[in-house]
Amino acid sequence: MDIKLLVADDEDVIRNGISKYVKLHTDRFDKILLAENGQEAIEQILKYQPDIILLDVQMPLKTGLDVMKEIKLAGLSPIIIILSGYDEFKYAQQALRLGARDYLLKPVRSSDILNMLVEFADELEGPMDSKENNKETGVNPIVGQAKVYIEENYYLNLTLQQVADKVSISAGYLSTLFNQELGCGFVDYLNEVRVNHACTYLKQNYFKTYEIAYKIGFNDEKYFSKVFKKVKGMSPSEYKKGLYTD
């Protein structure tokens, strides 16, 4: 089954950002359609009949709720996820009454949107099983989702349990998957991500070492330097010196 997704939102940054993020992290959707207003959304829906629709409530010409009413009149029943900046129960109530499967409030993380879209794609087509879910050959879909979450939140005081909760599995199972799929533990992977971001800051030659340490999630400059040397084989100062030495 070819799964088609429509992203309807009048904000270019949100609409195009979601489309690019989904394309980057999953192959589940054979076609991703875009609409910048309610009327264009209706035209795309009638023409292409997308299977899943990510729909903003407040759009020019016709609202998301208007779009849902016309979809219903046309006899179509795609999976609809409402994306709204309105934290009012009446909007959610109307959307759910018209058949929306979920109601997300802006701002929402791209990874959360992706996870929901993939869940609904699984519902339509079944899990991908051995297929890759995020364009990294051989990477388990759950590990892929965990990696995305880590990449977006590496600067926080992340724990294995927090990430496991995010991908809806136990901490022990996630730890096992990391070792099996990536050949390293959760902490080692997190530290590698942090160190790679530290390198970016070091190349900018603007922040001091202790400032970089705090920016990427370390509370102790000495421990940061120790981890950096373990990952890169040299201290932050040696790395920085090498960048600016002829």
N, C-alpha and C positions, 0 to 999 in steps of 0.2 A: 504493500500500500504506500502510495506517495503522499506524504503529509505536507499540507500547505498551511502556512502561518501568516496571519495578517496582523500588523502592528499599526494601530490607528491612534495617533496623538498629534495635536497641533504644535507641540514643541519640537523643533527640529533636532535639538540636542538629545532629547529623550528618545524620539522615534528612531533616528539614525544610530544612536548609541546602542540601543537594545538590539537592533538588527545586526550591527557589526559584532557585538558581544556573542550573540547566539551563533552566528556563522563561524566565529573563531573557536568556540568551545564545544560544538556538537554538529553532527551530520544528520540529525534526526529529521530535519526539515528540507524537503526537496525544493521548495519555493517559499521565499519570504516576501510578502507583499507589504507595501507601505501606503498609508493614507494620512493626509494632513488635516482633513476635516471630515465631518460626519457624512456629507453628501458623497465625497470620494470613497469613503469606507463602504457605503451602500453599493456604489457602482462596482467596486472591487469584489464585494461579497457575491453579488448577483452574477458577475462575469466568471469568477474563478472558484467560487464556493469553497473558501478555506475551511480546514478542519478545526483549527484553533484560532481564536481571535483575542488579541490583547487590546482592550478598548478603553480609551480615556472617556471620562464622563462629560467634561466641559470642553466642547469643540465648536468651531465656527460652523455656520449653516445648519447643522443638526447635531444635537447632543448624542452622547453615547446611548442614553436611554431611548432616544428617538430611533437610533440605528437598531437597537434590539427589538423594538416594536415592529419595524419594517421586516426584519429578519423573520420574526414570528409569522407575520402575515404572508410572507413568501413561502412558508412551509419548510424553512431551513432550520437545522438544529446543530450548529457547530458548538464546540466547547468555547465558552466565553469567560474571559478573566477581565474583570473591571480594574482599571488602574486610575486612581483618583486622588486629587489633593483635598477633597472634601471629606472631613471627618464628621459627617452627619449621618445619623442612623437612617433617615428617610431615603437617602440616595442608595445606601446598601440594601435597604428593604425593597425598594422598587427594582433594583438590579436583580436581586435574588428571585423576586417574584416573576421577573421576565425571563428567568432561566440562567442567570450567571452562575458559574460554578464556584467562583471565588471573587473576593473584593480586596484589592491591595491598595494601601494608602501610600502616597508619595510623601517623602522620598523612600524608595525601596532599593535594596542592593540588587545589582544586576545578577549576582549569583543566585539570589532568592528567586528572581523571576525565571532564570534558566532552570533551576531545579523543578519549579512548578510546571514549566512547559514540558520538560522531559517526562515528568510523571504522567501528564495527560497524554503525551505521545505514546508512552508505554501502555496506557489504558486503551488507546486506539489500535496499536500495532503489536503490543506485547513487548517485553523487555528485549534489549538488543543482544542479551546473552554474550556471545563471544565477540560481537561487534564492538568497536571502540566508540566510546561515548564522548570523547573530547579530543579528537584529532591528535592524540599522542599514541603512536603505535604500541599496542600491547598493554596500555595502561588501563587498569580496572576503572569502570565508571565512577565508583565510590571514591577511589583514590584521586581521580581527576577532579571531582567536586571538592574534595578536601584541599587539594592543591590550590584551586581557585580561591577558596575561602582564606587560606593561609596567605596567599599573595595579596589579597585585599586588606588583610588585618595583621600582617606580620609585626607591625609596630606596637601592637597591644600586648598585654600580658597573657598570651594565648596558652592554653593547656590542652593536652590530648583529649581530656573529657569534653571541653568546649567544642572542639572541632568534631569529635565523635557525635555529640548531640546535634550538631548542625547537619550532619549527613545521615542522621537517624540510625546509627549502629552503636554497639558497645565500644568502650575505649580499648578493651583488650583485642577485639576483632580488628579495629582500625590499626592498632599497633602491629598486629600480625600482617595485615595487608601492606603496610608501609615497608616492612622488612622483605616481604615476598616480591612486591612490585618494584620497589625503588632501591632495595639493597641497603637500606639504612633505617634507623629509628626515627620517630616523630621529631624528637628534639634536634637530632642531627640535620634533618631536612629543614626544619624551621631556622636553625642557625645558618644554614647555607643560604637560604633566601635572604635573611637579614644581612649577612656579610656581602652578598651581591649588591644589595641596595646601598650598603656602606661604601662600596667601591665607587658607586655613582656619585655619592656626596664627596668622597675624597678627590675624585677627578675634577669636581667643581672648584676645589681649593678655596672654599669659602668658610666652612664650618670647622671648628676645633674638634679634636678627637672625642672629647667627652660629650660635646653637643651631638655629634653623630651617633654616639652610643645610645643616648636617650631617644633620639629620633627613630631609631630602628628597633626599640623595645628592650634595651639593656638598662639596668639600673646602676651598673657598676662599670666604670671605665676599664679597670684592670681585667675584669672578667671578659669584657668585650674584646680587649686586645688578645687575651688568651684564646678565645674562640676564633677570632680572625686569623691568628697565626696557625691554628689547627686546620682551618679550611684552606687558607691561601699559602701557607708555608712561610709566611713572613709577617711582621707586625704591621699595623696600620701606618706607622711612621715610615717604615721601610718601603711599603707599597707606594706611599705618597712621594717619597724621595725618588723612587724609580720613575715615576711619571714625569717629574720635572728636572731630570738629570739628562743632559745631552749624551 
